[in-house]
Amino acid sequence: MSDVLRIFKCGHCGHNLRFGSRRCGECYSTTPVWNRCTPMRLLTVVVLLCAGGVGVIMLA
Ligand SMILES: [Zn+2]
């Protein structure tokens, strides 16, 4: 089993896109935005912001 996450398919050639990559590995067309902006990255930012906010409240 591959350790590379492949969720979305290329809209041009149907190639399974490597998650997070900006271009299709087969036809080199740009991948959809949702393949690039990883939800995990957004989640990390939100968690960090929340943790920072809670930290400020605890200190006050
Ligand atoms: Zn493609």
N, CA, C, O and the ligand as a Tripos MOL2 file, in Angstrom:
@<TRIPOS>MOLECULE
protein
  241   239    61     0     0
PROTEIN
NO_CHARGES

@<TRIPOS>ATOM
      1 N           0.8420   -1.2040    0.0000 N.3       1 MET1
      2 CA          0.0000    0.0000    0.0000 C.3       1 MET1
      3 C           0.8710    1.2460    0.0000 C.2       1 MET1
      4 O           1.8670    1.3290    0.7190 O.2       1 MET1
      5 N           0.4840    2.1930   -0.8040 N.am      2 SER2
      6 CA          1.2670    3.4230   -0.9110 C.3       2 SER2
      7 C           1.0270    4.3290    0.2860 C.2       2 SER2
      8 O          -0.0810    4.3980    0.8180 O.2       2 SER2
      9 N           2.0820    5.0230    0.7030 N.am      3 ASP3
     10 CA          1.9440    5.9420    1.8250 C.3       3 ASP3
     11 C           1.5290    7.3280    1.3510 C.2       3 ASP3
     12 O           1.3360    8.2370    2.1590 O.2       3 ASP3
     13 N           1.3930    7.4860    0.0230 N.am      4 VAL4
     14 CA          0.9900    8.7730   -0.5360 C.3       4 VAL4
     15 C          -0.5360    8.8320   -0.5930 C.2       4 VAL4
     16 O          -1.1960    7.9120   -1.0780 O.2       4 VAL4
     17 N          -1.0670    9.9220   -0.0930 N.am      5 LEU5
     18 CA         -2.5040   10.1050   -0.0570 C.3       5 LEU5
     19 C          -2.9970   10.5790   -1.4240 C.2       5 LEU5
     20 O          -2.5720   11.6200   -1.9250 O.2       5 LEU5
     21 N          -3.9000    9.7970   -2.0170 N.am      6 ARG6
     22 CA         -4.4520   10.1830   -3.3140 C.3       6 ARG6
     23 C          -5.9660   10.1600   -3.2190 C.2       6 ARG6
     24 O          -6.5810    9.0940   -3.2450 O.2       6 ARG6
     25 N          -6.5610   11.3270   -3.1110 N.am      7 ILE7
     26 CA         -8.0070   11.4340   -2.9080 C.3       7 ILE7
     27 C          -8.7080   11.8680   -4.1930 C.2       7 ILE7
     28 O          -9.6890   11.2590   -4.6210 O.2       7 ILE7
     29 N          -8.1860   12.9290   -4.7950 N.am      8 PHE8
     30 CA         -8.8520   13.5070   -5.9560 C.3       8 PHE8
     31 C          -8.2260   13.0460   -7.2590 C.2       8 PHE8
     32 O          -7.0610   12.6540   -7.3170 O.2       8 PHE8
     33 N          -9.0500   13.1090   -8.3120 N.am      9 LYS9
     34 CA         -8.5600   12.7510   -9.6430 C.3       9 LYS9
     35 C          -8.4220   14.0000  -10.4930 C.2       9 LYS9
     36 O          -9.1420   14.9810  -10.3070 O.2       9 LYS9
     37 N          -7.4850   13.9480  -11.4300 N.am     10 CYS10
     38 CA         -7.2680   15.0600  -12.3370 C.3      10 CYS10
     39 C          -8.4910   15.2250  -13.2380 C.2      10 CYS10
     40 O          -9.0160   14.2510  -13.7780 O.2      10 CYS10
     41 N          -8.9400   16.4840  -13.3930 N.am     11 GLY11
     42 CA        -10.1090   16.7480  -14.2160 C.3      11 GLY11
     43 C          -9.8180   16.6060  -15.7030 C.2      11 GLY11
     44 O         -10.7410   16.5320  -16.5140 O.2      11 GLY11
     45 N          -8.5360   16.5660  -16.0640 N.am     12 HIS12
     46 CA         -8.1470   16.5180  -17.4680 C.3      12 HIS12
     47 C          -7.8780   15.0990  -17.9490 C.2      12 HIS12
     48 O          -8.3290   14.7030  -19.0240 O.2      12 HIS12
     49 N          -7.1390   14.3360  -17.1440 N.am     13 CYS13
     50 CA         -6.7370   13.0080  -17.6070 C.3      13 CYS13
     51 C          -7.2070   11.8820  -16.6930 C.2      13 CYS13
     52 O          -7.0710   10.7100  -17.0430 O.2      13 CYS13
     53 N          -7.7650   12.2240  -15.5070 N.am     14 GLY14
     54 CA         -8.2740   11.1930  -14.6110 C.3      14 GLY14
     55 C          -7.2050   10.5510  -13.7360 C.2      14 GLY14
     56 O          -7.4820    9.5990  -13.0070 O.2      14 GLY14
     57 N          -5.9980   11.0670  -13.8090 N.am     15 HIS15
     58 CA         -4.8900   10.5550  -13.0050 C.3      15 HIS15
     59 C          -5.1590   10.8300  -11.5260 C.2      15 HIS15
     60 O          -5.6370   11.9090  -11.1730 O.2      15 HIS15
     61 N          -4.8570    9.8680  -10.6670 N.am     16 ASN16
     62 CA         -5.0230   10.0780   -9.2300 C.3      16 ASN16
     63 C          -3.9790   11.0720   -8.7490 C.2      16 ASN16
     64 O          -2.7770   10.8190   -8.8200 O.2      16 ASN16
     65 N          -4.4600   12.2040   -8.2600 N.am     17 LEU17
     66 CA         -3.5520   13.2730   -7.8650 C.3      17 LEU17
     67 C          -2.9200   12.9840   -6.5160 C.2      17 LEU17
     68 O          -3.5600   12.4650   -5.6010 O.2      17 LEU17
     69 N          -1.6590   13.3300   -6.4210 N.am     18 ARG18
     70 CA         -0.9490   13.2500   -5.1530 C.3      18 ARG18
     71 C          -1.4580   14.3950   -4.3010 C.2      18 ARG18
     72 O          -1.3560   15.5540   -4.7010 O.2      18 ARG18
     73 N          -2.0080   14.0910   -3.1250 N.am     19 PHE19
     74 CA         -2.6480   15.1130   -2.3060 C.3      19 PHE19
     75 C          -1.6510   16.1830   -1.8820 C.2      19 PHE19
     76 O          -0.5850   15.8830   -1.3460 O.2      19 PHE19
     77 N          -2.0240   17.4530   -2.1360 N.am     20 GLY20
     78 CA         -1.1650   18.5680   -1.7580 C.3      20 GLY20
     79 C          -0.3150   19.0880   -2.9100 C.2      20 GLY20
     80 O           0.2730   20.1650   -2.8060 O.2      20 GLY20
     81 N          -0.2430   18.3280   -4.0210 N.am     21 SER21
     82 CA          0.5700   18.7670   -5.1420 C.3      21 SER21
     83 C          -0.1810   19.8100   -5.9730 C.2      21 SER21
     84 O          -1.4100   19.7990   -6.0420 O.2      21 SER21
     85 N           0.5680   20.6940   -6.5920 N.am     22 ARG22
     86 CA         -0.0350   21.7820   -7.3370 C.3      22 ARG22
     87 C          -0.3040   21.3990   -8.7870 C.2      22 ARG22
     88 O          -1.1280   22.0270   -9.4520 O.2      22 ARG22
     89 N           0.3820   20.3780   -9.2790 N.am     23 ARG23
     90 CA          0.1970   19.9780  -10.6670 C.3      23 ARG23
     91 C           0.0040   18.4740  -10.7870 C.2      23 ARG23
     92 O           0.5290   17.6930   -9.9920 O.2      23 ARG23
     93 N          -0.7570   18.0920  -11.7930 N.am     24 CYS24
     94 CA         -0.9870   16.6740  -12.0710 C.3      24 CYS24
     95 C           0.3290   16.0300  -12.4940 C.2      24 CYS24
     96 O           1.0720   16.6030  -13.2910 O.2      24 CYS24
     97 N           0.6190   14.8540  -11.9700 N.am     25 GLY25
     98 CA          1.8580   14.1620  -12.2940 C.3      25 GLY25
     99 C           1.8470   13.5560  -13.6890 C.2      25 GLY25
    100 O           2.8870   13.1310  -14.1920 O.2      25 GLY25
    101 N           0.6810   13.5150  -14.3130 N.am     26 GLU26
    102 CA          0.5420   12.8910  -15.6260 C.3      26 GLU26
    103 C           0.5150   13.9170  -16.7490 C.2      26 GLU26
    104 O           1.2760   13.8100  -17.7100 O.2      26 GLU26
    105 N          -0.3730   14.9280  -16.6270 N.am     27 CYS27
    106 CA         -0.5230   15.8900  -17.7310 C.3      27 CYS27
    107 C          -0.0510   17.2880  -17.3400 C.2      27 CYS27
    108 O          -0.0730   18.2010  -18.1650 O.2      27 CYS27
    109 N           0.3750   17.4600  -16.0910 N.am     28 TYR28
    110 CA          0.9480   18.7180  -15.6060 C.3      28 TYR28
    111 C          -0.0090   19.9020  -15.6110 C.2      28 TYR28
    112 O           0.4240   21.0530  -15.5620 O.2      28 TYR28
    113 N          -1.3210   19.6200  -15.6710 N.am     29 SER29
    114 CA         -2.2720   20.7140  -15.5370 C.3      29 SER29
    115 C          -2.4270   21.0030  -14.0440 C.2      29 SER29
    116 O          -2.2050   20.1270  -13.2080 O.2      29 SER29
    117 N          -2.8070   22.2330  -13.7210 N.am     30 THR30
    118 CA         -2.9190   22.6010  -12.3070 C.3      30 THR30
    119 C          -4.0660   21.8420  -11.6500 C.2      30 THR30
    120 O          -5.1110   21.6230  -12.2620 O.2      30 THR30
    121 N          -3.8600   21.4520  -10.4190 N.am     31 THR31
    122 CA         -4.8500   20.6740   -9.6880 C.3      31 THR31
    123 C          -5.8860   21.5990   -9.0450 C.2      31 THR31
    124 O          -5.6190   22.7880   -8.8700 O.2      31 THR31
    125 N          -7.0650   21.0740   -8.6910 N.am     32 PRO32
    126 CA         -8.0840   21.8910   -8.0380 C.3      32 PRO32
    127 C          -7.5930   22.4500   -6.7060 C.2      32 PRO32
    128 O          -6.7150   21.8810   -6.0570 O.2      32 PRO32
    129 N          -8.1760   23.5660   -6.3200 N.am     33 VAL33
    130 CA         -7.7880   24.2490   -5.0790 C.3      33 VAL33
    131 C          -7.9170   23.3280   -3.8750 C.2      33 VAL33
    132 O          -7.0640   23.3230   -2.9870 O.2      33 VAL33
    133 N          -9.0070   22.5390   -3.8540 N.am     34 TRP34
    134 CA         -9.2400   21.6630   -2.6990 C.3      34 TRP34
    135 C          -8.2270   20.5360   -2.6010 C.2      34 TRP34
    136 O          -8.1510   19.8660   -1.5710 O.2      34 TRP34
    137 N          -7.4490   20.3150   -3.6510 N.am     35 ASN35
    138 CA         -6.3730   19.3320   -3.5610 C.3      35 ASN35
    139 C          -5.1150   19.9560   -2.9550 C.2      35 ASN35
    140 O          -4.2430   19.2640   -2.4290 O.2      35 ASN35
    141 N          -5.0520   21.2790   -3.0460 N.am     36 ARG36
    142 CA         -3.8640   21.9910   -2.5730 C.3      36 ARG36
    143 C          -4.0060   22.4850   -1.1440 C.2      36 ARG36
    144 O          -3.1080   22.2810   -0.3260 O.2      36 ARG36
    145 N          -5.1350   23.1390   -0.8310 N.am     37 CYS37
    146 CA         -5.3580   23.6580    0.5110 C.3      37 CYS37
    147 C          -5.8100   22.5120    1.3950 C.2      37 CYS37
    148 O          -6.9950   22.1810    1.4360 O.2      37 CYS37
    149 N          -4.8840   21.9180    2.0900 N.am     38 THR38
    150 CA         -5.2030   20.7540    2.9040 C.3      38 THR38
    151 C          -6.0280   21.1550    4.1250 C.2      38 THR38
    152 O          -5.6530   22.0820    4.8440 O.2      38 THR38
    153 N          -7.1330   20.4760    4.3650 N.am     39 PRO39
    154 CA         -7.9540   20.7650    5.5520 C.3      39 PRO39
    155 C          -7.1540   20.6420    6.8350 C.2      39 PRO39
    156 O          -7.3890   21.3750    7.7950 O.2      39 PRO39
    157 N          -6.2070   19.7120    6.8490 N.am     40 MET40
    158 CA         -5.3820   19.5110    8.0400 C.3      40 MET40
    159 C          -4.5760   20.7570    8.3660 C.2      40 MET40
    160 O          -4.3800   21.0940    9.5330 O.2      40 MET40
    161 N          -4.1100   21.4400    7.3240 N.am     41 ARG41
    162 CA         -3.3190   22.6490    7.5240 C.3      41 ARG41
    163 C          -4.1920   23.7460    8.1290 C.2      41 ARG41
    164 O          -3.7720   24.4570    9.0420 O.2      41 ARG41
    165 N          -5.4200   23.8730    7.6050 N.am     42 LEU42
    166 CA         -6.3690   24.8450    8.1300 C.3      42 LEU42
    167 C          -6.7090   24.5130    9.5760 C.2      42 LEU42
    168 O          -6.7700   25.3960   10.4320 O.2      42 LEU42
    169 N          -6.9310   23.2220    9.8380 N.am     43 LEU43
    170 CA         -7.2860   22.7590   11.1770 C.3      43 LEU43
    171 C          -6.1660   23.1060   12.1610 C.2      43 LEU43
    172 O          -6.4320   23.5400   13.2820 O.2      43 LEU43
    173 N          -4.9350   22.9170   11.7440 N.am     44 THR44
    174 CA         -3.7870   23.2240   12.5980 C.3      44 THR44
    175 C          -3.7740   24.6950   12.9720 C.2      44 THR44
    176 O          -3.5250   25.0440   14.1250 O.2      44 THR44
    177 N          -4.0420   25.5620   11.9960 N.am     45 VAL45
    178 CA         -4.0630   27.0090   12.2300 C.3      45 VAL45
    179 C          -5.1580   27.3550   13.2290 C.2      45 VAL45
    180 O          -4.9290   28.1250   14.1620 O.2      45 VAL45
    181 N          -6.3570   26.7850   13.0370 N.am     46 VAL46
    182 CA         -7.5010   27.0500   13.9280 C.3      46 VAL46
    183 C          -7.1840   26.6010   15.3460 C.2      46 VAL46
    184 O          -7.4420   27.3210   16.3110 O.2      46 VAL46
    185 N          -6.6180   25.3920   15.4610 N.am     47 VAL47
    186 CA         -6.2700   24.8390   16.7780 C.3      47 VAL47
    187 C          -5.2520   25.7340   17.4790 C.2      47 VAL47
    188 O          -5.3680   26.0030   18.6750 O.2      47 VAL47
    189 N          -4.2610   26.1900   16.7300 N.am     48 LEU48
    190 CA         -3.2280   27.0580   17.3060 C.3      48 LEU48
    191 C          -3.8200   28.3770   17.7750 C.2      48 LEU48
    192 O          -3.4610   28.8820   18.8390 O.2      48 LEU48
    193 N          -4.7360   28.9400   16.9740 N.am     49 LEU49
    194 CA         -5.3940   30.1940   17.3390 C.3      49 LEU49
    195 C          -6.2280   30.0050   18.6040 C.2      49 LEU49
    196 O          -6.1930   30.8460   19.5030 O.2      49 LEU49
    197 N          -6.9680   28.9190   18.6750 N.am     50 CYS50
    198 CA         -7.8070   28.6180   19.8440 C.3      50 CYS50
    199 C          -6.9380   28.4290   21.0760 C.2      50 CYS50
    200 O          -7.2490   28.9470   22.1490 O.2      50 CYS50
    201 N          -5.8530   27.6880   20.9220 N.am     51 ALA51
    202 CA         -4.9330   27.4320   22.0320 C.3      51 ALA51
    203 C          -4.3550   28.7520   22.5230 C.2      51 ALA51
    204 O          -4.2310   28.9640   23.7290 O.2      51 ALA51
    205 N          -4.0040   29.6290   21.6100 N.am     52 GLY52
    206 CA         -3.4680   30.9440   21.9530 C.3      52 GLY52
    207 C          -4.4970   31.7700   22.6970 C.2      52 GLY52
    208 O          -4.1710   32.4280   23.6860 O.2      52 GLY52
    209 N          -5.7530   31.7420   22.2260 N.am     53 GLY53
    210 CA         -6.8410   32.4760   22.8690 C.3      53 GLY53
    211 C          -7.0950   31.9750   24.2680 C.2      53 GLY53
    212 O          -7.2740   32.7710   25.1900 O.2      53 GLY53
    213 N          -7.1130   30.6590   24.4430 N.am     54 VAL54
    214 CA         -7.3430   30.0410   25.7650 C.3      54 VAL54
    215 C          -6.1790   30.4200   26.6980 C.2      54 VAL54
    216 O          -6.3850   30.7110   27.8760 O.2      54 VAL54
    217 N          -4.9800   30.4100   26.1600 N.am     55 GLY55
    218 CA         -3.8000   30.7660   26.9560 C.3      55 GLY55
    219 C          -3.8970   32.1770   27.4790 C.2      55 GLY55
    220 O          -3.5580   32.4340   28.6340 O.2      55 GLY55
    221 N          -4.3520   33.0950   26.6560 N.am     56 VAL56
    222 CA         -4.4960   34.5030   27.0410 C.3      56 VAL56
    223 C          -5.5400   34.6390   28.1440 C.2      56 VAL56
    224 O          -5.3410   35.3750   29.1100 O.2      56 VAL56
    225 N          -6.6660   33.9160   27.9910 N.am     57 ILE57
    226 CA         -7.7520   33.9670   28.9850 C.3      57 ILE57
    227 C          -7.2730   33.4060   30.3330 C.2      57 ILE57
    228 O          -7.5920   33.9460   31.3920 O.2      57 ILE57
    229 N          -6.5020   32.3140   30.2700 N.am     58 MET58
    230 CA         -6.0050   31.6740   31.4970 C.3      58 MET58
    231 C          -5.0410   32.5990   32.2390 C.2      58 MET58
    232 O          -5.0060   32.6100   33.4690 O.2      58 MET58
    233 N          -4.2650   33.3700   31.4860 N.am     59 LEU59
    234 CA         -3.2750   34.2540   32.0960 C.3      59 LEU59
    235 C          -3.9240   35.5080   32.6750 C.2      59 LEU59
    236 O          -3.4180   36.0830   33.6390 O.2      59 LEU59
    237 N          -5.0470   35.9340   32.0860 N.am     60 ALA60
    238 CA         -5.6870   37.1850   32.5070 C.3      60 ALA60
    239 C          -6.3690   37.0440   33.8720 C.2      60 ALA60
    240 O          -6.9560   38.0040   34.3720 O.2      60 ALA60
    241 ZN         -3.8840   15.1290  -15.3960 Zn       61 ZN61
@<TRIPOS>BOND
     1     1     2 1
     2     2     3 1
     3     3     4 2
     4     3     5 am
     5     5     6 1
     6     6     7 1
     7     7     8 2
     8     7     9 am
     9     9    10 1
    10    10    11 1
    11    11    12 2
    12    11    13 am
    13    13    14 1
    14    14    15 1
    15    15    16 2
    16    15    17 am
    17    17    18 1
    18    18    19 1
    19    19    20 2
    20    19    21 am
    21    21    22 1
    22    22    23 1
    23    23    24 2
    24    23    25 am
    25    25    26 1
    26    26    27 1
    27    27    28 2
    28    27    29 am
    29    29    30 1
    30    30    31 1
    31    31    32 2
    32    31    33 am
    33    33    34 1
    34    34    35 1
    35    35    36 2
    36    35    37 am
    37    37    38 1
    38    38    39 1
    39    39    40 2
    40    39    41 am
    41    41    42 1
    42    42    43 1
    43    43    44 2
    44    43    45 am
    45    45    46 1
    46    46    47 1
    47    47    48 2
    48    47    49 am
    49    49    50 1
    50    50    51 1
    51    51    52 2
    52    51    53 am
    53    53    54 1
    54    54    55 1
    55    55    56 2
    56    55    57 am
    57    57    58 1
    58    58    59 1
    59    59    60 2
    60    59    61 am
    61    61    62 1
    62    62    63 1
    63    63    64 2
    64    63    65 am
    65    65    66 1
    66    66    67 1
    67    67    68 2
    68    67    69 am
    69    69    70 1
    70    70    71 1
    71    71    72 2
    72    71    73 am
    73    73    74 1
    74    74    75 1
    75    75    76 2
    76    75    77 am
    77    77    78 1
    78    78    79 1
    79    79    80 2
    80    79    81 am
    81    81    82 1
    82    82    83 1
    83    83    84 2
    84    83    85 am
    85    85    86 1
    86    86    87 1
    87    87    88 2
    88    87    89 am
    89    89    90 1
    90    90    91 1
    91    91    92 2
    92    91    93 am
    93    93    94 1
    94    94    95 1
    95    95    96 2
    96    95    97 am
    97    97    98 1
    98    98    99 1
    99    99   100 2
   100    99   101 am
   101   101   102 1
   102   102   103 1
   103   103   104 2
   104   103   105 am
   105   105   106 1
   106   106   107 1
   107   107   108 2
   108   107   109 am
   109   109   110 1
   110   110   111 1
   111   111   112 2
   112   111   113 am
   113   113   114 1
   114   114   115 1
   115   115   116 2
   116   115   117 am
   117   117   118 1
   118   118   119 1
   119   119   120 2
   120   119   121 am
   121   121   122 1
   122   122   123 1
   123   123   124 2
   124   123   125 am
   125   125   126 1
   126   126   127 1
   127   127   128 2
   128   127   129 am
   129   129   130 1
   130   130   131 1
   131   131   132 2
   132   131   133 am
   133   133   134 1
   134   134   135 1
   135   135   136 2
   136   135   137 am
   137   137   138 1
   138   138   139 1
   139   139   140 2
   140   139   141 am
   141   141   142 1
   142   142   143 1
   143   143   144 2
   144   143   145 am
   145   145   146 1
   146   146   147 1
   147   147   148 2
   148   147   149 am
   149   149   150 1
   150   150   151 1
   151   151   152 2
   152   151   153 am
   153   153   154 1
   154   154   155 1
   155   155   156 2
   156   155   157 am
   157   157   158 1
   158   158   159 1
   159   159   160 2
   160   159   161 am
   161   161   162 1
   162   162   163 1
   163   163   164 2
   164   163   165 am
   165   165   166 1
   166   166   167 1
   167   167   168 2
   168   167   169 am
   169   169   170 1
   170   170   171 1
   171   171   172 2
   172   171   173 am
   173   173   174 1
   174   174   175 1
   175   175   176 2
   176   175   177 am
   177   177   178 1
   178   178   179 1
   179   179   180 2
   180   179   181 am
   181   181   182 1
   182   182   183 1
   183   183   184 2
   184   183   185 am
   185   185   186 1
   186   186   187 1
   187   187   188 2
   188   187   189 am
   189   189   190 1
   190   190   191 1
   191   191   192 2
   192   191   193 am
   193   193   194 1
   194   194   195 1
   195   195   196 2
   196   195   197 am
   197   197   198 1
   198   198   199 1
   199   199   200 2
   200   199   201 am
   201   201   202 1
   202   202   203 1
   203   203   204 2
   204   203   205 am
   205   205   206 1
   206   206   207 1
   207   207   208 2
   208   207   209 am
   209   209   210 1
   210   210   211 1
   211   211   212 2
   212   211   213 am
   213   213   214 1
   214   214   215 1
   215   215   216 2
   216   215   217 am
   217   217   218 1
   218   218   219 1
   219   219   220 2
   220   219   221 am
   221   221   222 1
   222   222   223 1
   223   223   224 2
   224   223   225 am
   225   225   226 1
   226   226   227 1
   227   227   228 2
   228   227   229 am
   229   229   230 1
   230   230   231 1
   231   231   232 2
   232   231   233 am
   233   233   234 1
   234   234   235 1
   235   235   236 2
   236   235   237 am
   237   237   238 1
   238   238   239 1
   239   239   240 2
@<TRIPOS>SUBSTRUCTURE
     1 MET1         2 RESIDUE 1 A MET
     2 SER2         6 RESIDUE 1 A SER
     3 ASP3        10 RESIDUE 1 A ASP
     4 VAL4        14 RESIDUE 1 A VAL
     5 LEU5        18 RESIDUE 1 A LEU
     6 ARG6        22 RESIDUE 1 A ARG
     7 ILE7        26 RESIDUE 1 A ILE
     8 PHE8        30 RESIDUE 1 A PHE
     9 LYS9        34 RESIDUE 1 A LYS
    10 CYS10       38 RESIDUE 1 A CYS
    11 GLY11       42 RESIDUE 1 A GLY
    12 HIS12       46 RESIDUE 1 A HIS
    13 CYS13       50 RESIDUE 1 A CYS
    14 GLY14       54 RESIDUE 1 A GLY
    15 HIS15       58 RESIDUE 1 A HIS
    16 ASN16       62 RESIDUE 1 A ASN
    17 LEU17       66 RESIDUE 1 A LEU
    18 ARG18       70 RESIDUE 1 A ARG
    19 PHE19       74 RESIDUE 1 A PHE
    20 GLY20       78 RESIDUE 1 A GLY
    21 SER21       82 RESIDUE 1 A SER
    22 ARG22       86 RESIDUE 1 A ARG
    23 ARG23       90 RESIDUE 1 A ARG
    24 CYS24       94 RESIDUE 1 A CYS
    25 GLY25       98 RESIDUE 1 A GLY
    26 GLU26      102 RESIDUE 1 A GLU
    27 CYS27      106 RESIDUE 1 A CYS
    28 TYR28      110 RESIDUE 1 A TYR
    29 SER29      114 RESIDUE 1 A SER
    30 THR30      118 RESIDUE 1 A THR
    31 THR31      122 RESIDUE 1 A THR
    32 PRO32      126 RESIDUE 1 A PRO
    33 VAL33      130 RESIDUE 1 A VAL
    34 TRP34      134 RESIDUE 1 A TRP
    35 ASN35      138 RESIDUE 1 A ASN
    36 ARG36      142 RESIDUE 1 A ARG
    37 CYS37      146 RESIDUE 1 A CYS
    38 THR38      150 RESIDUE 1 A THR
    39 PRO39      154 RESIDUE 1 A PRO
    40 MET40      158 RESIDUE 1 A MET
    41 ARG41      162 RESIDUE 1 A ARG
    42 LEU42      166 RESIDUE 1 A LEU
    43 LEU43      170 RESIDUE 1 A LEU
    44 THR44      174 RESIDUE 1 A THR
    45 VAL45      178 RESIDUE 1 A VAL
    46 VAL46      182 RESIDUE 1 A VAL
    47 VAL47      186 RESIDUE 1 A VAL
    48 LEU48      190 RESIDUE 1 A LEU
    49 LEU49      194 RESIDUE 1 A LEU
    50 CYS50      198 RESIDUE 1 A CYS
    51 ALA51      202 RESIDUE 1 A ALA
    52 GLY52      206 RESIDUE 1 A GLY
    53 GLY53      210 RESIDUE 1 A GLY
    54 VAL54      214 RESIDUE 1 A VAL
    55 GLY55      218 RESIDUE 1 A GLY
    56 VAL56      222 RESIDUE 1 A VAL
    57 ILE57      226 RESIDUE 1 A ILE
    58 MET58      230 RESIDUE 1 A MET
    59 LEU59      234 RESIDUE 1 A LEU
    60 ALA60      238 RESIDUE 1 A ALA
    61 ZN61       241 GROUP 0 **** ****
